[in-house]
Amino acid sequence: MLIVLVVAVLVSNAVAGSRWGLSSKNVVITGGTKGIGKACVEEFMELGADVLTCSRSQEDVDALVAHMESKGYGGSVTGIVADLSTSTGREALVGEAQRCFGGRLDCLVNNVGSNIRKKAIEFSEADYNKVMQTNLDSCFYLCTALHPMLKAAPCASVVNMGSVSGGIGIAMSSGVVYAMTKAAMNQLTYNLACEWGKDNIRINAVSPWYVRTPLTEPVLMDAAYRSRVLATTPLGRVGEVEEVAALTAFLCMDAASYVTGQHVAVDGGFSRCAFFDLAA
C-alpha cells in the first residue's frame, strides 16, 4: 500500500511539473538575441523547451547560442540569420522550423519589433514601411505560415509581444506608427483566438510598459523623461526583461490551457494609474 501511495505521489508530481514547465516543447521566438526576446529564449530553455530564434546579425546569433549553451539548460537553442520584415526572411525561418521540429510547433512568440521615434508628419514612406513590416507583417505572416505546424501540436500557443501603447485606449508619445502596429497586433490576437480555437491553438498578447532593454535605454537615460515614467507607474520602477519572459512562458504552458484571446499588461500598474496622484 505504501509503495502504491509513493508511486501515486511521484506520478502526480510529474504531471504537475509538466503542466508548469515547457519540457519537450518546440518553440520559435523571433528576435531572440537581445532584450525581451533573449530573456524569453533563456526562460523557455531553462524550462526545458527546444528553441529556434533569429536575428539580422550573424554575430548576435553566434553570441546568443554560445551563451545559452554554456548555461547547460535542459532545452536546446538554434539560431539563424533572418530579416523578418521581408518575405525571404520569413520563409527562411519557417523552413528552419520545419527542419528542426519535423512538422510540430508547440509555441510561437512573435517578439521581433522596431520603432522610429518621429512625429507623424516627419515619417517617410520608407520609415512607415519599416515599422509596419517589422512589427505587424512579420507577426501576421508567421502566424499563418506556421499554422499547419501549430495545428499539429496537441494544444499550441502563440504569444504576440505588444505594448501598452497599443492596447489600453490612450495615446502615448511612443510614436503613432509603432502604436498602430501594436494595436493591430492586439486585434489580430483576438480574431485569431476565435478563428483558431477549433484547431486547439491559443493566441494571447503580452503588453509591456517601459522595460529595461537596449531599445528603451536611450530614452530612459533622459532623467526628466524617466521621472515622468516613474511618476505614472504605481510600482515606481521600470520593468525587467525577466518579468515579461516569465508571463510569456506561463502563457505557453499547459497550465494556461484555457487562456486564449487575452491581452495582459506587464506594466507595474501603469495602465490603471491615469490621473491618480501617486505622491498623495
C-alpha positions in Angstrom: 0.0 0.0 0.0 2.8 2.4 0.9 4.6 1.6 -2.4 1.4 2.4 -4.3 1.0 5.7 -2.5 4.6 6.7 -3.2 4.2 5.9 -6.9 0.9 7.9 -7.0 2.6 10.9 -5.4 5.6 10.7 -7.8 3.2 10.4 -10.8 1.2 13.3 -9.5 4.3 15.5 -9.1 5.5 14.6 -12.6 2.1 15.6 -14.1 2.1 18.8 -12.2 5.6 19.5 -13.2 4.9 19.0 -16.8 1.9 21.4 -16.6 4.2 24.1 -15.1 7.1 23.6 -17.5 7.9 23.5 -21.1 9.8 20.3 -21.4 10.0 18.8 -24.9 8.1 21.8 -26.4 9.2 23.0 -29.8 9.3 26.8 -29.7 10.0 29.7 -32.2 10.9 33.0 -30.6 11.6 35.8 -33.0 14.2 38.5 -32.3 15.7 36.4 -29.6 19.2 37.8 -29.3 18.6 40.9 -27.3 16.2 42.4 -24.7 12.9 40.7 -24.0 13.5 38.1 -26.8 16.8 37.0 -25.3 15.1 36.7 -21.8 12.4 34.6 -23.4 14.9 32.3 -25.0 16.6 31.8 -21.7 13.4 31.3 -19.7 12.0 28.8 -22.2 15.2 26.8 -22.3 15.5 26.7 -18.6 12.0 25.3 -18.5 13.1 22.5 -20.9 12.0 23.9 -24.3 13.9 23.5 -27.6 14.1 26.9 -29.1 14.6 28.3 -32.6 15.3 32.0 -32.8 16.6 34.6 -35.3 18.4 37.9 -35.7 19.5 40.0 -38.6 23.1 39.7 -37.3 25.2 36.5 -37.5 27.4 37.9 -34.7 24.4 38.3 -32.4 23.1 34.8 -33.3 26.5 33.2 -32.6 26.9 35.1 -29.3 23.4 34.0 -28.1 23.9 30.3 -29.0 27.3 30.3 -27.2 25.9 32.0 -24.1 22.8 29.7 -23.8 24.8 26.5 -24.5 27.2 27.5 -21.7 24.3 27.5 -19.2 23.6 23.8 -19.6 19.8 24.2 -19.7 17.6 21.2 -20.4 16.4 22.7 -23.7 18.4 23.4 -26.8 18.7 26.5 -29.0 19.2 27.0 -32.7 19.7 30.4 -34.3 19.6 31.7 -37.9 20.0 35.0 -39.6 16.7 36.2 -41.0 15.2 39.6 -41.5 11.5 39.0 -40.7 10.4 42.3 -42.3 10.9 40.5 -45.6 9.1 37.5 -47.1 12.6 35.9 -47.8 13.5 36.2 -44.1 10.2 34.7 -43.0 10.4 31.9 -45.5 13.9 31.1 -44.1 12.6 30.9 -40.6 9.6 28.7 -41.5 11.9 26.4 -43.4 14.3 26.1 -40.5 11.4 25.4 -38.1 10.3 22.6 -40.3 13.8 21.2 -40.4 14.3 21.5 -36.6 10.9 20.4 -35.4 9.7 17.9 -38.1 6.2 19.4 -38.6 5.1 20.1 -35.0 5.4 23.5 -33.3 4.1 24.0 -29.8 4.8 27.7 -29.2 5.3 30.8 -31.3 6.4 34.0 -29.7 6.2 37.0 -32.1 8.7 39.2 -30.3 10.6 41.0 -33.1 9.9 44.7 -33.2 11.3 48.1 -34.1 10.4 51.7 -33.6 11.2 55.1 -35.2 10.5 57.9 -32.8 9.3 60.8 -35.0 6.2 62.9 -35.3 3.7 61.6 -37.7 4.3 64.4 -40.3 8.0 63.5 -40.3 7.5 59.9 -41.3 8.7 59.0 -44.8 7.1 56.1 -46.6 10.3 54.1 -46.0 10.1 54.8 -42.3 6.4 53.8 -42.2 7.0 50.6 -44.1 10.0 49.6 -41.9 8.0 49.7 -38.7 4.9 48.2 -40.2 6.7 45.3 -41.9 8.9 44.5 -38.9 6.2 44.6 -36.3 2.9 43.7 -37.9 3.7 42.0 -41.2 6.1 39.6 -39.5 3.5 38.7 -36.9 0.7 38.1 -39.3 2.6 36.2 -41.9 4.5 34.0 -39.5 1.2 33.0 -37.7 -0.4 32.0 -41.0 2.8 30.3 -42.4 3.3 28.3 -39.2 -0.4 27.4 -38.7 0.0 23.9 -40.1 2.8 23.1 -37.6 0.9 24.7 -34.7 -2.2 22.7 -35.6 -0.2 19.5 -35.5 0.6 20.1 -31.8 -1.9 18.9 -29.1 -2.5 22.4 -27.8 -0.3 25.1 -29.3 0.2 28.6 -28.0 1.0 31.9 -29.8 2.1 34.9 -27.8 2.3 38.3 -29.6 4.6 40.8 -27.9 2.5 44.0 -27.9 2.8 47.2 -25.9 0.7 49.3 -23.6 0.9 52.0 -26.3 -1.4 49.8 -28.5 -3.9 48.4 -26.2 -5.3 50.4 -23.3 -7.3 53.1 -25.1 -4.9 56.0 -24.6 -2.4 57.9 -26.6 1.3 57.8 -25.7 4.4 59.5 -27.0 5.9 56.3 -28.3 5.2 57.2 -31.9 2.0 56.9 -33.9 3.1 54.1 -36.3 4.5 52.0 -33.5 1.3 52.3 -31.6 -0.7 51.4 -34.7 1.2 48.2 -35.2 0.8 47.2 -31.5 -3.0 48.0 -31.6 -3.3 45.9 -34.7 -1.4 43.0 -33.1 -3.9 43.0 -30.2 -6.8 42.8 -32.6 -5.1 40.1 -34.6 -4.7 38.2 -31.3 -8.5 38.5 -30.5 -9.6 37.4 -34.0 -7.1 34.5 -34.4 -8.1 33.2 -30.9 -11.7 32.8 -32.1 -10.8 31.6 -35.6 -8.2 29.0 -34.5 -9.8 27.8 -31.2 -11.2 24.8 -33.2 -7.6 23.9 -34.0 -6.5 23.9 -30.4 -4.3 26.9 -30.9 -4.4 29.5 -28.2 -3.4 33.2 -29.0 -2.6 35.8 -26.4 -0.8 39.1 -26.3 1.6 40.5 -23.7 1.9 44.2 -23.4 4.9 45.7 -21.5 5.3 49.3 -20.3 8.9 50.6 -20.0 11.2 47.6 -19.6 15.0 47.9 -19.4 16.2 46.9 -22.9 18.6 48.2 -25.5 15.6 49.8 -27.2 14.5 51.8 -24.2 17.8 52.7 -22.6 18.4 55.8 -24.8 15.0 57.2 -23.8 15.3 56.4 -20.1 18.8 58.0 -19.9 16.9 61.3 -20.0 16.4 62.0 -16.3 13.4 64.2 -16.7 11.7 61.7 -19.0 12.5 58.8 -16.7 11.0 60.7 -13.8 7.7 61.2 -15.8 7.6 57.5 -16.5 8.1 56.5 -12.8 5.6 59.1 -11.7 2.8 57.3 -13.6 3.9 53.8 -12.6 2.5 52.6 -9.2 5.3 50.2 -8.6 7.7 53.1 -9.0 10.2 51.5 -11.3 10.7 50.2 -14.9 10.3 46.6 -15.6 12.9 43.9 -16.2 13.0 41.6 -19.2 12.8 38.5 -17.0 9.4 39.7 -15.7 8.0 39.8 -19.3 9.6 36.5 -20.1 8.0 34.8 -17.1 4.5 35.7 -18.2 5.2 34.8 -21.8 6.4 31.3 -20.7 3.3 30.8 -18.5 1.0 31.5 -21.4 2.8 28.8 -23.3 2.5 26.2 -20.5 -0.2 23.5 -20.3 -1.2 25.1 -17.0 -2.6 28.0 -19.1 -4.5 25.7 -21.4 -7.8 27.6 -21.1 -6.4 31.0 -21.5 -6.8 32.5 -25.0 -7.8 35.7 -26.7 -6.3 37.8 -23.8 -4.2 40.9 -23.7 -2.1 41.1 -20.5 -0.2 44.2 -19.5 3.2 43.8 -17.7 3.4 47.4 -16.6 3.8 47.9 -12.9 0.2 49.3 -12.8 0.7 52.0 -15.4 -2.5 51.1 -17.3 -4.6 51.6 -14.2 -2.9 54.8 -13.0 -4.3 57.6 -15.3 -4.5 60.8 -13.2 -4.1 59.1 -9.8 -1.7 61.1 -7.6 0.9 58.5 -6.6 2.6 61.0 -4.3 -0.5 61.6 -2.1 
